[in-house]
Amino acid sequence: MKTEMACHLQNVALLCPIEGFVSQGSVTIRDGKIAARNVQPELGEVVVDGRGALCLPGLINTHNHSPLMSVRGMVEDLGFAPAYTPGVPQGHWLSEEETQILARLGVMEMLCAGATTIVDYYRMPDALARAADAFGLRAMIGGRVMDADTAALANGEFVHDPKLGEATLGAALELIDTWDAKGSDRISTILAPHAPDTCSRQMLQTFADLSAKTGKQVHTHLSQSSMEVAQVRLREGLSPAELLDDVGLLSPDLVAAHCIFLDDADVRRIGQAGVVVNHAPIGNAAFGAAAPILALRDAGAQITLCTDTKSADMFEAMRMSIAAARWRADMEFVLDAKTVFGWGTIDAARALKGHAGSGTLSVGSPADIILLDPHAPNLRPVIDGYGIVVHSGSAANVTDVMVAGEWLVKDRNPTRVDMAAVISDAQTVAENLWKRASA
């Protein structure tokens, strides 16, 4: 690691979920942690002039499938998710090498967009872990497990496939054994059944048992489509949320993405259980949906933000969260910039187990920091830092990213990996996949 033992970042505007907005400040970093704020540099410290940049805690992007960058710009007009959409490349087509190549592009985009912690799960999870490890950010990695036939799923058919379940569960458990044993301070592992419709009751029960045994949280999709709800009701006579409750998964150790198609009883059930909700407003809006996120929050759910691979722009996700909530509230001015900024930083850090990020710029926290372009016209004038970042900010404004005191992005370029090579390799793989899809 290239951690600066003593770095003094000065002439920055600090935006911290706890302390608020400081228009002129500095951060002192020692041994990968924030050692002081707003003090003079000491002799021997490396002094970095922020030139008036906005300095934020690193963003925490809580739900992604990085190889699915391969269908971006193509699937949005065809269906709500690649796994359920005919005529697009499917995950089970990918080799281990292709998975890693595409994951590298997805991880690089998230990092350069300001995410210092990501949650990423898909097939061949070891490839995801190696991709994240190469860039140096914090990543919670899981193997996507399902026992519904993936080829049939794209045609709207739910066919139980126990061999697929055995294989994907084996890969997921192997990932945990391998990466937990490494003791990495940046790569951790998660449990990741795909969804209530693509996992049998028996498989979901297996994950409830694994979570109780290991203490790991379970990341899944929940009520992401009306098709999921209909399939689970047909199979179980229950809503997806009722099914997860019935097998013992509904708890603060459940991290559930989307949570769109819920009735009032489901909202109460999820809230009372303290479930962590990954709010994905960009992807949801792409197929005309908006989660009842304020009702979930008010019922007791913990809210985090994600981009779900539709983009990596967490600033857009914050902004879209506000727009979607106001649309559901019939244009009432519910939800504000400071709240959604917390969802993307400190609230996510508190809700997710197994990573070291804090989502703050507080003294003693890991030095996970991002800088926004001090010369970007869309970030001026600055009066309320929360307002300008959320309502006008963009991933394109991120110039520098630090994790644990190490600069992983400088002047918009990753420091550990060749950006051009990552893009070129992913382009080649994606083109070949789409040729196969159209054959």
C-alpha angles and dihedrals in degrees: 000000000000096000114161106236090208121011127165114200109195140175095040135130108236122217110189126170091221107035097031129220122343111185095200120026150123139226126214116206125196129170092352096306137096102259100177144351130220098003130126118267117261127228111281097021118128105243116213118190110217091194091220096309121161107252116207136174110259114274121247114220104195107191129034146137101206099194089060089077080093092077098041113127091018109061101044093084094043109050146335098261134011096234090060098040125091120219098035130098112276128216094239089064092066125099121217090259094048091049091054093046092053092041090055090058092048094047093046092053093049092048094048088048090060104266111141093172124037136177111217130173135165142120118314093026095185087069089054092050092049091049093052092043091056091060097043102229125130112269134179105206131193139173114242107238125195138149099201115101107261097207092052091045093065087059093050095258124130108209119170111236111183092179091059089048091052093048097047093044089050092053091048093051092045089054090054093048093048102043099035088054090056090063092217113181090211107036117064131165136238139191111250123183107176103232143315092263097049095042122065121231088255092054092048090050089052089057093048088055092046092050092051091048099045103028090231122140120244116233117199145141115263129192091339094150141019087239090061091050092048093048094050092046090050093049101037108015087237139096115255090255091050090050093052089048091049093055094045100255099115103099142097085285090066115092107192127189125216104354092189110138100056132137121218092267091053091050091052092046094051092044096048090051091054093234118182108238121206102211111208104182097164097054092039092053091049089071096035100264137123125189119232087245099159092049089051092049093047090049090057106269119141110238126215132166132239139168096213093214094293085111134330095238108122090175088062089047091054091049093045090050090061093045093049093048092049090048091053090047091055094253097311111147096250122154125025142214097262092053096052091043086059091050089058096046130013098016091052091047091054095044098050121072125209105039131091101224119116103192090227142091092227121140109267094028122121110271097251101151139158130196125210123212109275090206098051109123092209090062095056140123097035115201102137110024094205093053097049094045096048102035098038109015126109139191085245088068093064110105105162135024128191128189121187090345095309121116104232094170124034123179089351095305126108111244099211103043138044105251095199093053092049091052095045094049092049092048091055094049093047094049091052091048093052091047088056091048093054095044 
